[in-house]
């Protein structure tokens, strides 16, 4: 896999891990997102999460949360997150030709 793609960081436990990687890499391409760590300039990120569990960003009292695509830099451990619903809806719109 080329350096500009997100990869799976460890053993594959999640049935949908490869699909999530495919979706996220497509999103990066559509939006022109550079796969470079802002801290160390590393170019390899790993998708976080396993066993069909999404990573989440909690809000307030941990009752409200956003499912995310969270990525960890393979070099320094920096973590960046993207709201999953925006990515998944954006991909659907792109595939159906409804994108803005």
C-alpha positions, 0 to 999 in steps of 0.5 A, a space after each residue: 500500500 502506498 504511503 498516502 493511504 491509511 492502513 490497519 495498524 494491527 491484527 484485523 479483528 473487525 469484519 468491516 475494517 477493510 471497508 472502513 479503510 476503503 471509505 476513508 481513503 476515498 473520502 481523503 481523495 475526494 476532499 483533497 486531505 493530505 495524509 501527513 502528521 502535523 506534528 512529525 510529518 509522518 505519512 503513515 496512519 492507522 485506523 483505530 478501533 476493532 470488533 465493529 466498534 467505532 471510536 467516539 468523541 464524547 460531548 458533555 457527560 458522556 451520554 452524547 457522542 459522535 462516531 468518528 474515524 480516528 487515526 493514529 500516526 504510526 511514527 509519533 502517536 498523534 491522533 486525528 478524528 473525523 465525524 463518521 456520519 459526514 464521511 459516510 453521507 459524503 461518500 453516498 452523495 458522491 456515488 449517487 452524483 448528488 455532491 455539491 
